[in-house]
């Protein structure tokens, strides 16, 4: 990977989502810590620090659409699932197919 402006992948800034943009999402609680998003539609992933569960939500509402019991469960589940959507060199097999977990 490189950090050139033409690179498709960019680092995800935890500060941007957790400090600067978090209040643009409805139903956010102080205990939510945003850890990522999906390029497909801008949906978010966050950890509820009170329960340690990981939640998937829409781009504008933190109401969970899908929940994993832990960060480890989410990582294993998503890595396994996403692996089936891409070739070994990282190209998406079907660009019309959603990459979202639901």
Protein Blocks (a to p, Z undefined) as FASTA:
>chain_A
ZZbfklmbdcddfklmmmmmmmmpghiafklccfbdcfknopacdddfklopacdddfkb
cbdfbdcfbfklmmmmmmmmmmmmpcfkopafblmbcfbfZZ
